[in-house]
Amino acid sequence: MAANQIVIRNLTEHSQVNGVVTGQEFQTLIHHLYREVLE
């Protein structure tokens, strides 16, 4: 779970640099993390 938080934090920092994270990108990330947690 800690790794997932790192991924989210890295994505957040990355998107702040680039301006935004699109809803689609965020949805895809959440879906991927959810699948990892459920497995």
NORHU-V601543 format. One record per pair of residues at least 24 apart in sequence whose ideal C-beta (glycine too) atoms are under 10 Angstrom apart, sorted by the first residue. I is the first residue (numbers start at 1). J is the second residue. Records with the same first field share a line. If there is no record, write none. Layout:
I = J ; J
This chain:
1 = 33 ; 36 ; 37
3 = 33 ; 36
4 = 29 ; 32 ; 33 ; 34 ; 36 ; 37
5 = 33
7 = 32 ; 33 ; 36
8 = 33
